[in-house]
Amino acid sequence: MSHPARSSASARSGSPTLTPQDLIRCKRDGERLTNDQMAEFVEGVTSGRFSEGQIAAMLMAMYLKGLSMEETCSLTHAMLHSGDVLDLSTVPGCKVDKHSTGGVGDKISLILAPWVAAAGVPVPMISGRGLGHTGGTLDKLEAIPGFRTDLSAERFRKQVESVGLAIIGQSERLAPADRILYALRDATATVENLSLICASILSKKLAEGIDALVLDVKFGRGAFMKEMPAARQLAQALVDISRGMGKPTSALLTAMEEPLGHTAGNGVEVAETVACLRGEGPADVMEVTRALALEMLRMAEIESDDAGRLALLEQVLGSGAALERFQRFVVAQGGDGSVADHPEKALPPARVCLEVRAPQSAGAGFVHGVDALAIGRAAVVLGAGRKRNGDAVDPAAGVSSIIKAGTPVRPGDLLCRLHASNEAAAEAARDLCLEGIVFSDVIPAKIPLIAERIG
Ligand code: URA
């Protein structure tokens, strides 16, 4: 039996007219939930009026019956307003953030935020921790001695104003409905739904008080979305919903077949970040970072054309202004600023360092591919990521000197270096790396890193 959509001033007045069972029944029977019904559901989640079982049932009904674009916008809006929404209106300029769906060796936020801040775009960034085989910006930054990611909302706002960027973790008060819903989605096999993913990502991003958003949606072996069509669908949905909620948004679809750059881990990625900001970064990291930076400058209407924007980006990188901004940002968040001058001295060293070399079977040929998933898993085994939510990560753990696809190779050549706290972890990671690095006697075809732009 279905129920007509009843009045819904209730969610606003705080007196629900539908029981949790009524709301679940509506969705179970394929009806569309109104704006106010969606608000009632989300209020029920955060207030505890819905039991865990009822939330799980609603999530499964949403997963199976799907949500329309209007319902997805209503859900995103309700989740966004389930907690604090930061007000950065007193900070001058167009505040732009970047969100990545996650990858291996993805240190782009660490480079991008100070780079575009030095070019005049304020960046308020709320980031996450490592998830599965993909690394997390907060874990990487916390490899810097003293660095804090738990600033108050007021300190965050002041730092965006004075330094031009701040990167912190999600507080309890930001989109709290997502925390509850995400944990239950994880437990009930309802994560893989486009509407639920979009509402989850955007409710957190839009709570930052940004004016515009740039998305890096990754596809490939090391990405959340393995196939490009699925990544394109996610990117399009994120762009449409975010724009539907009044935020100019664009997305790049970028390849995540092999790790970005030569490192995957925490401290090792900070060291590579410094190299990038010195203008000595690997070509793939710089290509993706530059493309995202250009998007952010476009959003903020810095310079009148792309040629001017690219010239400005090269100027702030070449002059050292981007590196200097990174240093100010690190110091402002309590970190050791000398990391910008001597990362090898400031970052914690690993107890064990193991070199992985090409086996005899590699012959004299080329690296055909470096599997981002295998390297990401190796980084987790080394201690750079988490096996379970809440596990501690080792700031010194990771993989460095990762060889790139297309490099000529002979038996005995260095493929990568493993940094671990113990021999057993290093040996387990070595097996994963050797499985993931494939050789051939012809140069592999180059995969374009930036496949598409949506927006
Ligand atoms: N990342 C999120 O924040 N939420 C999802 O649902 C999936 C990825």
Residues whose N, C-alpha, C, O or C-beta is under 5 A from the ligand:
A	BS01	URA	V191 L196 I197 S200 I201
